[in-house]
């Protein structure tokens, strides 16, 4: 840390050292193998500091797939007009399960042409495997049965055995078909049911970033279902811009809702119970509006 402060002092950034903050995250924080993931880093900095990266790509091995080029945006910090928030995002897919960390490039800060460098904390996530727990364990070897007393079974016995096998196969087919019908009739929980479930768990999830991840996903899924197109890999800004048939008022409400959720997901904000209830109510209202609209596929 002293070496870093000395480096910052050499370029006149000591006063801003405490004001420059680098953070990282993956969205979603839990994904399946091959699912697209947004790994992002944010730099909160004064407006007169120029931000660049040491490298264009994250430091990953062959167990990752990096899609496309990094996406960079710089916006005004809502808390201070003279500050900026620079975000760089990459879309990745993990080919291996487990608790994983993505090494993101270091950040270079420039003022008057003199650079200083800050290390970026790794972005972490959990990647689920395709097998359930215990399914990859070896099965015990099957034992041997004594050989039958006869060399060839009687012809009548063979017909009876074949009939039993056929009856068993037909029974299994009928049962599986019935189960498929039952599952199809039951279906997955609707978006409204999922929102009602989250509302019932507010006492448990209050201030939890995972709640705001789910609210964001449910609101976006409502519009994507109407459009008939999955846009999970897009950032919130890209997704909002792709809603071609959403009216201006709804677009503004969506922007405010996504910004509130992002402040909890990626920042240090921990909203009160009242604020969380208001956010859930906004999600319910937006889902109702988006599900009833006639958005075109972007």
N, C-alpha and C positions, 0 to 999 in steps of 0.2 A: 504493500500500500504506500509506504514512503516513496518508493521509486516512481509509482504512478503519479503521486502528487507532485514530485519534482519534475516529471515530464510535463504535467499540465502547467506548472509554474513557468517552465521555459517558454511556453507558447501563450502565456497570459490567460490560462483557463482555470486558475486556481479558484477564483470567485465563483465560477460556474461548475466546479467539480461536484459540489453537492447537489447541483441542479440538473445534472445529466444522469439519466437513469436508463438502463438497458434491461429489458426483460423478454422472455420468450414463452411460447406455449404451442401445443398442438390441439387442433380442433377437428374431430372430436377427441376427447382425452382417452377414449376407449374405442377400438375399432377391430374389424376382422381382417384376416390376411387378404391382401389385394384391394382393400377398400381405400379410396382416395382420402388423404389427410392433408390439411393445411397446417404447415409448420411456419410460424411467424415470429419475427422479433420486432419489438417496438423500442424506439429511442425517443425519450422525452428530453428536449433540449431547448436552449434559448434560440430565438429567431435568427441571431446573427452567426450561429454555428452551422457549418456545412457538414452533413453526414454522408459518409461513404463506407463501403465494406471492403475488407481485405480480399475476399474472394467472391465470385458470383454464385457459387454453389455450396451447399452444406457438405460437410465432411462425412460421407457415408460410404459403405462398402457395397458389395454385390448383392447383399440381402435387401437392398432398397432399390426402388425405381423412382427416378426424379422426372417429373413430367413438365415439359415446357420451360420457359424462362422465369426468373424471379419477377414478382410484381411489386412495384414500389409506389407508395403514396405518401404525401406529406400534407397534413392538415393542421389548422390552428388548434392549440390546446383549449378546450372549452373553459378551463379554469383560469387561463391567463392569455390575453390577446397577444402578448409579446413572446410567447413560447410556441413551439411546434412539436408535433408528434409525427415521426417518420416511421412507417411500417414497411417491412419487406417480407413477402410471403412466398413460400414454395409449396407445390403440390407433390406429395410423395405417396408411395404405396409400399408397405412392408411385406416382404415375402417370407418372414419368419415370425412365429408367435413369441409372446413373453413381454416382460417389462423392458421397454426400449427407450434409448436416448438418442437424440439427433444433435450432433455437434454443428452449431451454426457459426458462420464467419464472424471474426472480430470486427468491431466497429471503429472506424477512423473518424476523428473529429478535426475539422479545419477552421482556423480563424487566421485571417491575414496570410493564408498559404502555409502555415506551420501546422503539421498534423500531431495529434495524440491518439493513442489507441486504447480501447477498452475491450476486454474479453466478454463474449456473450455467453450467458448461462445456457446449458443444453436444454432443449425442449424434450419433455418426456411424455410417454403414453403407454397404455397397455394394449397389446395386440392379442386377440383371442385366437386360439387354434381351431382347426376344423374338427377335432375330436373332443369329446367330453372327457372330463377327468377320469382316469383309469382305463379308458378304452384302448390305450396303446400298450397296456401291460400284457406280457405273454400269458397265454392260456396254458393250464396244466395239460400234460400229455394224456391222451385217452388210453384207458386200460384195454387189455385184450380179453376177449370172451372165448370160452371153450368152443371148439369146433363141434358142429352138430353130429349126431350119431349116424345120420344118413348122408349119402353123397349127393343125391338129387331129391328135392322135395316132391311129394306127390303132385300130379297135375291139378287135382281138385284144390289142394292147398294153395297152389300158385295162383289160381283164379281168385280164391278168397282174399289172398294177400293183395293182389292187384286191385280188387274192388275196394278194400279198405284204404289203400293208398289214394285211389281216385276220390273216394268220399272225403278223406281228410283234406285233399287239395281243394275240392269244391267248397268245403266248409271254411277253409282259410281264406279263399278268394271272396266268399260272401261276407265274411267278417271284416276283411280289409276294406271292401267297398262300402259297407255300412259305416265304418269308422271315418272314411273319407267324407261321406255325406254329412255325418254329424259335425266333423271339423269344419266343413265348408259352411254349414248352416250357422255354427257358432261364430266363425270368423275371428279376426283380430279386433282388439278394442278400437272404437272410433276415436277420432281426434277429440271430440267433445267428452267422451268417457275418460280419455287419458288426462285431459285438463281437470275434470272433476276429481280424478284420483289424486292428482298433484295438489289440488286445493285441500283435499282431506288430509294431506300429509304436511301441511305448512308448518305445523309445530315442530316436526322432525327435520324439515329441510330449510328452515328459516336461515337466510344469509348464506346458503350453500350455493357455490358457483354451478354445481351440477344441475340444480333446478333451472337456472337461467339458460344453460345449454339446451335442456329439454324444451323449454318454452320457445326458444329461438327455432329449434328444429321443427316443432309442431306448427308454428306460424308459417315458416317457409314451406313445409310440406303441404299445407292447405292450398297455397297458391300453385305449387308445382303439380299437385293432383289435378287442379282445374286446367292447367296448361298442358298436361299430359307429357311432361318432360322433367327428368331428374336433373337438378342443378346443385347437387350437394357439394361439388368441388369448388364452386364459386365463392368468393368472399362475400360478405354482407353487402359491400358497396356494389360489386359486380351483379349480384343477384337483384338488388333493388333497381339498378339501371335496366335490367332485362325485362322488367314488368311493363311491357309496352302498353297494356290496356288499363292500367290502374290509374284512377283519377288523382289529381294533385293533392287533395285533402288526405286520401288514404295513403298515398306515397309519403306524405309528410309524417303521418302518424306511424307508419312503418319505420321510417328513419329514426324517429324519436324512440320507438320501442327497442329497435336493434341497438341503438347507442346506450340506452339504459342497461340492457343485458350485457353488452360488451364491457361496460364499466365494472360490472361484478365479475364477469368471466375472466377478464385479463388484468384488471386493476386490483386495488386494495379496498374497494368499497364493500361495506357490509350493511345492506339496507335493513331498516326496521321491519317489524312484522306488518305494520300498516303499509309500508312501501311495497313489500313483497305481495301483499294482497292486491294492491292497486296494479302491480305488474301482471299478475295472473288474470285480473279482470280485463286489462287491456288486451292480453293474449286471446281471451275468450271472445271479446268483441271483434278483434281483427280476424280471427278464424271464421266467425260467422259472416263477416263482410266478404272475405276472400272466397269462401266456399259458395257464396251466393252470386258472385260476379261472373262475368263472361270473359275472363282473360284469354288472350290469344297465346298460343305457344310462341315463345321468343325465338 
